[in-house]
Amino acid sequence: MTTRNVDARRLNVKGLLIAIGLPVVLVGALVATLLGTGAFSRDSELEDSSLWLWTTPAGEIARVNGLTAATDVRFPLTDAAGNAVQIEQTDSHLLLREIASGKVSAIDLSTLELTGEAETAPGEGVRLALADEGAFIIDQTQGLVNQVDPSSLVAIGDPLQFPAGLTGGAFDTTGKLWIGVPREGTIVQIEPKDKGARAVATEVVAEPRQELALTVLGDGVAVLNSTAKQMTTLRADGRKSVTDVELVGPAETADTSPGTIASVTVTEPPSIVTVNDEQAKTFSISAASSNLLGASVEFHQRIYVPDGASGLVWVYDLDGKELDRIEIDAGGGPVELYHTGDTLFANAVNTNAAVVVSSDGNARQAEKDRDDILGGNAPPEDEDAEGDEGDEDGSEESAPQIGPPGAVTNLRGTVGDGLINLSWDAAPNNGSALTKYTIEGAGDSWEIAPDQRVLEIGDLENGTPYTFTVTAHNAEGQGDSATSPSITPSADVPDPVTTVEATANNDGTVTVKWDEANGQGNDVSGYQIEAIASGKQSVVGQSDTTTFTVPEGALEYGVQHVFQVTTLSGAAASTPSAPSNSVTPFNVPDAPTELIAETASDAAGSIDVEWQRPSDNGRAITKFIVRADGQTVEVDGNTTKARVSGFDNGATVPVSVVAVNEAGESEPATTTSNTMVAPQVQYSDSSSTTSMMTIDYTFDDGGGDATCDLYRSTATAPEKSEPCDGSFEAGPHYASTTHNFRIEISNPAGTAASETFQVKTQDINGQVYFGCDEGMDTIYCRSADGIAIYSAANNNGNSIGKTHSGDRHKAYCWTTGAFIRKGGQETDGNNDYHQGKNDSDIWIKIDYASDAYIPFVWFNIDGVDKNSVGDLKKC
């Protein structure tokens, strides 16, 4: 069976915001580079078993072949690291969206041509969807679904309009797009057409404003309702199943999954929930709680769970039995699962590691940074997960005691014709993420997601007062209920405002402006402003003028928001206005983290500074500024290290680093460092053998790369030169010799020397032997007066003195020279003057004079056989 490409080429995990930056011009440059090589032809275009994978620190895309588990192409995106991008791909097209700028680029993979560009609102809140049947740009914040040409990105037909705050956006195996509409509690199937998309099916899966997450399966679609703790499954043949699921904490779901079973990762406490129509199972897993525990998928009857914190992909069977632990170097970042055809990919976006898993469960490592391929030799380089609303940061020491949530505050309501709009501020989660709010009143009850803090209640009687209670829930239980004041619906309401404009300011605030509304005979008392993001809605304030500034930090930076304004007349309220334009709140970046300043080891008067990228808070970091005692160095926003020079030796240098984006400079990260000083060295001890000397010394390298040289006496060239480690091995040298040394140490800041010192090799001693001492009465013995010593290893008459049998001498070394016999035929017979000794051409240098040699035939070295020189070295 041929696998459709619609389920391939998709980053599976919810969010899909892999951290990179991708200026469109860079894509064009890279494409031009690859085309110039002639590397791509029809024979090598992207196959069903290959995927392009991203590496964040290197800012690089690599194509990994699922059949061979080998990277066959890579190319860097210059200045790309650090921001976020969404990648969608089929066999023939690649779509890229730069999150920070909103730019979308289309690449034809059969030719690697940059074929189209489009502009979207910057920030998170817009998604791409791509299949063989078509392409979509989905503005989740505005509620707009736009079909576009996958090559040119030109719009096809008019966009489909839905209530603001959509979720999901992925194709099924029939080539239909699925989106979720939480404000209506529905999911919608959309079909791409030649003249524009059309909605072909709408299915109610939840009460309005509940938290929905869609997973497009190999057969149908599964919708997790975290608020009601239910999973709805719709199959391609029309079957619909609703099943209760056990959710005890925050959940992660994949956008697409290749199998027919929906899998949910519960991150706290770690567990897996699987749903196959009416059958739901829950089993715990061995992973630790972590925000790097990602969305799981079912692949060929196995559940794969990515765990960036432990650097593993956990593998379980459908009953929860652990089958395998696939190791992957995650580098402290997320591990994402993707699928295409019959292959599963695990990608560590913070490192060059990836894993390819075949249908039989065989896992193979796939390094993305191979150098022996097209685009190789690109140097690799180096964000943090965001929690759900209600999560609280902090170390274990500072974390509050976990318990049920607190009560909501500022519970209020506005009224319209037969309706009431309730809104409130978030309840404290008390250490456990909020899971839902329950609302009761008017004889009814509702459950809505924790990010939906606005509820419209209709079908009420005008003139009848109502009160409502709102209660927050988390995994630990429910909090105290808050009760609204008495609220009375009325048909006497003002008109809505007509035009709403929003502007994101560089101080983290957002300014919302609108036209004055017609009160229709009622006094307009003010306006209520709601902020809407993907899956989120809340009231951010009220104003008695036609402008309102949302305070700094009230909205999530880097996430698109639209705003609706409701006209107020006392407690009466108009219907909400049409949504404003989309804006992405932003502020100056956070201060750089993990700042380290160190002495530059290879340059005097310099320090090396390194840091970790902070959160950009909604706008790309364009540069870092390093300030150090009057010196300033600027580096681009993808570089996290710098060298600052020009200081005195031994100076203490205060250092600060700020990150800069469109909003300005961050708060500084600060530290201090010292520059290099001249080194110092001192001789401490020595030991020796008969030929080698170990010389120990103490040193201070002054903070620099120091080299130590061992000099003999007054020599100008060193005997040894090496990086300083506190010890020299000198030799081989002759035995029984004394040597004068000094040690010099140098670094870029200066040179120092030790005092001259002496080191001696161990003595080798020996004794002269000649047979006359044993009473031999030969012609030679009667006439000889000793053994001659020569100035060279020969006996050609250059004797420099005499030694006698029994005399002892230190031996320095041996050499070869004239051949000497230990005796021979004389007139009084054949005499042996050194029994057991061999005739030899070896001569021994001894301590009689500066150059004094004696035949080995007449010299025995202590402790060894008569015919052995032992440890004595050759001269």
Secondary structure, DSSP 8 states (H G I E B T S, - for coil): ----GGGSSEE-BTT--EEE---HHHHHHHHHHHHHHT---GGGS--TTEEEEEETTTTEEEEEETTTTEEEEEEE-TT-EEEEEEEEE-SSEEEEEETTT-EEEEEETTTTEEEEEEE--SSBSEEEEEETTEEEEEETTTTEEEEE-TTT--B-S--EE--S--EEEEE-TTS-EEEEETTTTEEEEEE--TT--EEEEEEE-SSTT--EEEEE-SSSEEEEETTTTEEEEE-TTS-EEEEE----S-EEEBSB-SSSSEEEEEETTEEEEEEETTEEEEEE-S----TTB---EEETTEEEEEETTTTEEEEEETTS-EEEEEE---TTS-EEEEEETTEEEEEETTSS-EEEE-TT--EEE--TT-SSSBT-------------TT-----TTT-----S----EEEEEEEETTEEEEEEE----TTS-EEEEEEEETTEEEEE-TTB-EEEE-S--TT--B--EEEEEETTEE---EE---B---S------S-EEEEE-TTS-EEEEE-----TTS---EEEEEEEETTEEEEEEEESSSEEEE-TTSS-TTB-BEEEEEEEETTEE---------B---------EEEEEEE-TTSTTEEEEEEE----TTS---EEEEEETTEEEEEETT--EEEEE---TT-EEEEEEEEEETTEE---EEEEEE-----EEEEEEEEE-SS-EEEEEEEE-TTS--EEEEEETT-SS-SEEEE--SEEEE----TT-EEEEEEEEEETTEEEE---EEEE---EEEEE--GGGGT---HHHHH--SEEEESSSS-SS-EEEEE-TT-EEEEEEEEEEEEE-SEEEETTEEEESSTT---EEEEEEETTSTT-EEEGGGEEETTS-TT--TT--B-
